[in-house]
Amino acid sequence: MYLLGMSCILLALVGSGLLQRVVGEGSGSAVVVDIFWLACVGVALFFILRGRSLSVASAGVAEPKRSKANRLYTILGAALAVLLTLAVLYLTGSH
């Protein structure tokens, strides 16, 4: 699930740039690109949160024990999401 989420984020980054080149400049095309980007990020969040809920649900009803690696992956995923968002804002000129 996490891999699907990360590939959706990558699709949002690459696809929005390609879509911007295809539809050209203008306010109408910016809306199309922003909607595409938001849809990809929304799907990515769904997959990432779904993967997290599946891993917590599989741990059982008792208090789930989180390994150090799982916490590290969560922190790295959050940091990567912030960096990707900042990269998109910088590359699209929305800063």
C-alpha positions as CSV (number, residue, x, y, z in Angstrom):
1,M,0.0,0.0,0.0
2,Y,2.8,2.4,0.8
3,L,4.4,1.7,-2.6
4,L,1.2,2.5,-4.3
5,G,1.0,5.8,-2.3
6,M,4.5,6.8,-3.2
7,S,4.0,6.0,-6.9
8,C,0.9,8.2,-6.9
9,I,3.0,11.0,-5.4
10,L,5.6,10.5,-8.1
11,L,2.8,10.5,-10.7
12,A,1.6,13.8,-9.3
13,L,5.0,15.3,-9.6
14,V,5.8,14.1,-13.0
15,G,2.3,14.1,-14.5
16,S,1.5,17.7,-13.4
17,G,4.6,19.0,-15.2
18,L,3.8,17.0,-18.3
19,L,0.2,18.1,-18.2
20,Q,1.3,21.7,-17.8
21,R,3.3,21.5,-21.0
22,V,0.5,19.8,-22.9
23,V,-2.3,22.2,-21.9
24,G,-0.1,25.3,-22.0
25,E,-0.1,28.4,-19.9
26,G,-3.2,30.2,-18.6
27,S,-5.6,30.2,-15.7
28,G,-7.8,27.5,-17.1
29,S,-4.9,25.1,-17.6
30,A,-3.6,25.9,-14.1
31,V,-6.9,24.8,-12.7
32,V,-6.7,21.5,-14.7
33,V,-3.2,20.8,-13.4
34,D,-4.1,21.7,-9.8
35,I,-7.1,19.4,-9.9
36,F,-4.9,16.6,-11.3
37,W,-2.3,17.2,-8.7
38,L,-4.9,17.2,-5.9
39,A,-6.5,14.0,-7.2
40,C,-3.1,12.2,-7.3
41,V,-2.2,13.4,-3.8
42,G,-5.6,12.4,-2.5
43,V,-5.3,8.9,-3.9
44,A,-1.7,8.7,-2.4
45,L,-3.0,9.7,1.0
46,F,-5.7,7.1,0.8
47,F,-3.2,4.3,0.0
48,I,-0.7,5.4,2.7
49,L,-3.4,5.7,5.4
50,R,-5.0,2.5,4.3
51,G,-1.6,0.7,4.5
52,R,-1.1,2.2,8.0
53,S,-4.6,1.0,9.2
54,L,-4.0,-2.5,7.8
55,S,-0.7,-2.8,9.6
56,V,-2.3,-1.6,12.9
57,A,-5.4,-3.9,12.4
58,S,-3.2,-6.9,11.8
59,A,-1.4,-6.3,15.1
60,G,-4.6,-7.4,17.0
61,V,-6.8,-5.8,19.5
62,A,-4.2,-5.5,22.2
63,E,-2.0,-2.5,22.2
64,P,0.0,-2.7,19.0
65,K,3.8,-2.8,19.5
66,R,5.5,-0.5,17.0
67,S,9.0,-1.5,16.0
68,K,11.7,1.1,15.7
69,A,11.8,0.5,12.0
70,N,8.1,1.2,11.7
71,R,8.5,4.5,13.5
72,L,11.4,5.4,11.4
73,Y,9.5,4.7,8.2
74,T,6.6,6.8,9.4
75,I,8.9,9.7,10.2
76,L,10.8,9.4,6.9
77,G,7.5,9.2,5.0
78,A,6.2,12.3,6.6
79,A,9.5,14.2,5.9
80,L,9.4,13.0,2.3
81,A,5.8,14.1,1.9
82,V,6.7,17.6,3.2
83,L,9.7,17.8,0.9
84,L,7.7,16.7,-2.2
85,T,5.0,19.2,-1.4
86,L,7.6,22.0,-1.1
87,A,9.2,20.8,-4.4
88,V,5.9,21.0,-6.2
89,L,5.1,24.4,-4.8
90,Y,8.6,25.6,-5.9
91,L,8.5,24.1,-9.3
92,T,5.0,25.4,-10.1
93,G,5.8,28.8,-8.8
94,S,3.1,28.8,-6.2
95,H,5.4,30.0,-3.4
